[in-house]
Amino acid sequence: MTAALRRWLVVAVVAASAACAPRVADRAPAADARQANDGVVLLVQTAQHLDVAFLTARELVATNEAREVRVLACGPAVSALRADGPAAAKVAERDRAHVRVLACGLSLERAGIAPSALAPEVEVVPNGIVEVLRLQRAGFRSVEL
């Protein structure tokens, strides 16, 4: 093999290696350099877990783990979201820019609670489980409490 052919092969191998190597922009950011680029939905089924959900939502936003958080109450948890319920103060004092509170419409119907009886900041979705699936499809991570 001639010296010129060897040089050509070395150049070809180096060029092929460079083309296959991941570019800096393609690499995932380090965990501590990660920016909040997605949301989290916290599915809550008991009134006792609403306090934990609100504390968790605050921490997720404060630590930049999530750009937005949705606290979704289903089942018995919806009763705590009444305007005169135990979670009404927590709903009012949440970080409005980053945390939304949702109530499952099916759960409200089964509990005999009118949406108008809820704290004014609570949004009603027709079906909590369908809403979680929709949010997951949109890139939200989900946690069930």
C-alpha positions as CSV (number, residue, x, y, z in Angstrom):
1,M,0.0,0.0,0.0
2,T,1.4,3.3,-1.0
3,A,1.9,6.2,1.4
4,A,-0.6,8.3,-0.5
5,L,-3.3,5.6,-0.3
6,R,-2.6,5.2,3.5
7,R,-3.0,9.0,4.0
8,W,-6.2,8.9,2.0
9,L,-7.6,6.0,4.1
10,V,-6.7,7.8,7.4
11,V,-8.4,11.0,6.2
12,A,-11.5,8.9,5.1
13,V,-11.7,7.1,8.5
14,V,-11.3,10.4,10.5
15,A,-14.0,12.1,8.4
16,A,-16.3,9.1,8.8
17,S,-15.7,9.1,12.6
18,A,-16.5,12.8,12.8
19,A,-19.7,12.4,10.9
20,C,-20.9,9.6,13.2
21,A,-19.9,11.3,16.5
22,P,-22.7,13.1,18.2
23,R,-22.5,16.9,17.9
24,V,-22.6,19.0,21.1
25,A,-26.1,20.2,20.2
26,D,-27.3,16.5,20.0
27,R,-26.2,15.6,23.5
28,A,-28.7,15.7,26.3
29,P,-28.0,18.5,28.8
30,A,-26.5,17.6,32.2
31,A,-29.1,17.1,34.9
32,D,-28.1,20.1,36.8
33,A,-28.1,22.3,33.6
34,R,-31.5,21.1,32.6
35,Q,-34.1,23.8,32.0
36,A,-37.7,23.3,32.8
37,N,-39.1,22.3,29.4
38,D,-42.1,20.3,30.3
39,G,-44.9,20.1,32.7
40,V,-46.0,17.7,35.5
41,V,-49.5,16.6,36.3
42,L,-50.2,15.4,39.9
43,L,-53.3,13.2,40.0
44,V,-54.8,13.4,43.5
45,Q,-57.6,11.0,44.6
46,T,-57.9,11.9,48.3
47,A,-58.3,15.2,50.1
48,Q,-55.3,14.4,52.4
49,H,-53.0,14.3,49.4
50,L,-54.0,17.7,48.1
51,D,-51.7,19.4,50.6
52,V,-48.8,17.2,49.5
53,A,-49.6,18.0,45.9
54,F,-49.6,21.8,46.5
55,L,-46.2,21.5,48.3
56,T,-44.8,19.3,45.6
57,A,-46.1,21.7,42.9
58,R,-44.4,24.7,44.6
59,E,-41.1,22.7,44.9
60,L,-41.2,21.5,41.2
61,V,-41.5,25.1,40.0
62,A,-39.0,26.6,42.5
63,T,-36.3,24.0,41.6
64,N,-37.0,24.4,37.9
65,E,-38.0,20.8,37.5
66,A,-41.2,21.8,35.7
67,R,-42.3,24.9,33.9
68,E,-45.9,24.2,34.8
69,V,-47.8,21.9,37.1
70,R,-51.4,20.8,37.0
71,V,-52.9,19.4,40.2
72,L,-55.8,17.3,39.1
73,A,-58.4,16.1,41.7
74,C,-60.4,13.0,41.0
75,G,-62.7,10.9,43.2
76,P,-63.2,12.0,46.8
77,A,-60.5,14.7,46.5
78,V,-62.9,16.9,44.5
79,S,-65.0,17.7,47.7
80,A,-62.0,19.4,49.3
81,L,-62.0,21.9,46.4
82,R,-65.3,23.4,47.3
83,A,-65.2,27.2,47.9
84,D,-65.7,26.4,51.6
85,G,-63.5,23.3,51.6
86,P,-60.2,22.6,53.4
87,A,-58.1,23.1,50.2
88,A,-59.7,26.4,49.2
89,A,-57.0,28.5,50.8
90,K,-54.2,26.4,49.2
91,V,-55.8,26.8,45.8
92,A,-56.0,30.6,46.3
93,E,-52.3,30.9,47.4
94,R,-50.7,28.7,44.8
95,D,-48.3,30.1,42.2
96,R,-50.9,31.2,39.7
97,A,-48.4,31.6,36.9
98,H,-47.2,28.0,37.0
99,V,-49.8,25.9,38.9
100,R,-53.3,25.2,37.7
101,V,-55.9,23.3,39.8
102,L,-58.3,21.0,37.9
103,A,-61.3,18.9,39.0
104,C,-62.6,15.9,37.3
105,G,-66.2,16.6,36.0
106,L,-67.2,12.9,36.3
107,S,-66.1,12.9,40.0
108,L,-68.0,16.1,40.7
109,E,-71.1,14.6,39.1
110,R,-70.9,11.4,41.1
111,A,-70.4,13.3,44.3
112,G,-73.3,15.6,43.5
113,I,-71.2,18.7,43.5
114,A,-72.0,21.6,41.1
115,P,-68.9,23.2,39.5
116,S,-70.2,26.5,40.8
117,A,-69.6,25.3,44.3
118,L,-65.9,25.0,43.8
119,A,-63.2,27.6,44.6
120,P,-63.3,30.1,41.8
121,E,-59.7,29.3,40.7
122,V,-60.5,25.6,40.0
123,E,-61.0,24.5,36.4
124,V,-63.3,21.6,35.6
125,V,-62.3,19.0,33.0
126,P,-64.8,16.6,31.7
127,N,-62.9,13.4,32.6
128,G,-59.7,13.4,34.8
129,I,-58.2,10.2,33.4
130,V,-58.7,11.4,29.8
131,E,-57.1,14.7,30.8
132,V,-54.0,13.0,32.2
133,L,-53.6,11.0,29.0
134,R,-54.0,14.1,27.0
135,L,-51.4,15.9,29.1
136,Q,-49.0,12.9,28.8
137,R,-49.3,13.0,25.1
138,A,-48.5,16.7,25.2
139,G,-45.2,16.0,27.1
140,F,-46.3,16.2,30.7
141,R,-44.9,13.7,33.2
142,S,-47.5,12.3,35.6
143,V,-47.5,11.3,39.2
144,E,-50.4,9.7,41.0
145,L,-50.7,10.5,44.7
